[in-house]
Amino acid sequence: MPKIPSPFKALPMERRQWLVLQALARHKSAKALYAQRIAAKGGGFRASTLVSWPADKVGKEALRLGALTPQDELELLQLLYVDLEP
């Protein structure tokens, strides 16, 4: 049986990047959270190093590595459809 993609992953990559940047701009703790998730995935960077990166770089890296959890994706979709584009 084919795997059904999540609604978040069905969005175009540019839209997902924009959405992650919006979340990083609105929520102060999001950058640290995404940095921890990226560090947990591996790749050789510590979370403390990732926090010093610009927000757009952290967001792109989180998407590239697939470091977002289903809960993160749900929160991003809620941000999109409730707060940004009701």
LUMVEX-685952 format. One record per atom (N, C-alpha, C, CB): x, z, y. Coordinates in steps of 0.1 Angstrom, whole numbers, plus 5000, padded with zeros to 4 digits. Glycine has a CB too. Example, Ala and Ser with C-alpha at 12.3 -4.5 7.8 and 13.67 -1.06 7.14 Angstrom:
<recs>
513250784943
512350784955
513250784967
511350904955
512850714978
513750714989
512950795000
514150574994
</recs>
This chain:
<recs>
500850004988
500050005000
500950005012
499050125000
500649915022
501549905034
501350035043
501249785042
502450065049
502450185058
501850145071
503950235060
500950225076
500250205089
501050255100
498850265088
501450175110
502350225121
501450325129
502950115129
502150415136
501450505145
501050425158
502350625149
500050475164
499650405177
500750395187
498450475183
501550505187
502750505197
503650395194
503450635196
504050375181
504950275177
504350135178
505450295163
503050125180
502449995182
502549945196
500950005178
502950035205
503149995219
504449915220
503150125228
504549825230
505749755232
506949855235
505649645242
508149815232
509249905235
509449935249
510549835230
509149845258
509249875273
508249985277
509049745281
507049975271
506050065274
506350205269
504650025268
506950215257
507350335251
508450405259
507850325237
509450325264
510550375272
509950425285
511550265275
509050355291
508450395304
507750535302
507450295309
507050545291
506250665288
507150785286
505350635275
508250765279
509250875276
509850915290
510350825266
510150815298
510650855312
509650925320
511050725319
508450895319
507350965326
507351115321
505950895324
507351125308
507351265302
508551345307
507351255287
509751275307
510951345312
510851385326
512251255309
510251305334
510051335349
509051445351
509651205356
508051455343
506951555345
507251685339
505651495339
507951685328
508151815320
509651845320
507651805306
510051955327
511451995328
512052025315
511552115337
511352075305
511952115292
512051995283
511152225286
511451885286
511451765277
512851715274
510551655282
513751715285
515051665283
515851745273
515751665297
515751875274
516451965265
515851945250
516352115269
514551935249
513951915236
514351785230
512451915238
514351675237
514851545232
516251555228
514551435242
517051625237
518551635234
518751705221
519251705245
517951815218
518151885205
517751795194
517252005206
516651715195
516251635185
517251525182
514851565188
517851465192
518951365190
520151425183
519351305204
520551545187
521651605181
521351645167
522051735189
520151675163
519751705150
519851585141
518451775149
519551465147
519551345139
520951305135
518951235147
521951355143
523351315140
523751215151
523551255126
524951165150
525451075160
526651125167
524451035169
527051255165
528251305170
528251365184
529251195171
527051385189
526951445202
526251585201
526151365212
526751675209
526151805209
524951805219
527151915213
523951895217
522851895226
523251925240
521852005221
524252015242
524752045256
525351925263
525752155255
525951835255
526451715261
525351615265
527451635251
524351605256
523251515259
522351565271
522351515246
522251685273
521551735285
522151695298
521451895284
523451675298
524151625310
523951485313
525651665309
523451405303
523151265305
522051245314
522951195291
521951125321
520751095329
519451085320
520950955336
518351115325
517051115318
516750985311
515951155327
517050875317
516750745311
517650715299
516950625321
518850765299
519750745288
519250835276
521150775291
518850955279
518351045268
517150985262
518051185274
516250935270
514950875265
515250755256
514050835277
516050665261
516450545253
517050585240
517350455261
517950685240
518650725228
517650785218
519750825231
516650865223
515650925215
514850825208
514751025223
514450715215
513650615209
514550535199
513150515220
515750505203
516650425194
516850495181
517950395201
517050625181
517350695168
516050735161
518150825172
514950725167
513650765161
513650915161
513550705147
514050985171
514151125171
512851195175
515251165181
511851115179
510551175182
509751215170
509851085192
509151325170
508351375159
506951315161
508251525158
506051315151
504651275153
503951355164
503951285140
504351485165
503751565176
504151515189
504151715174
505451475191
505951425203
505151295207
507451395203
504951205197
504251085199
502851105203
504250995186
502151205197
500851245201
500751295215
500251345192
501751375219
501751425233
502051315243
502851535234
502851215239
503151105248
501851015249
504251015243
501150995239
499950915239
498850985248
499350895225
498851125247
497951195255
498251185270
497851345251
499551195272
500051175286
499651035291
501551185287
499750935283
499450795287
497950785290
499850695277
497150825280
495650795281
494850895288
495150775267
495351015290
494551115297
495151135311
494651245290
496451145313
496951175326
497351055334
498151255324
497950955328
498450845336
497450725337
499650785329
496750695327
495750585327
494450635320
496350465320
493750715327
492450765321
491450655320
491850885329
</recs>
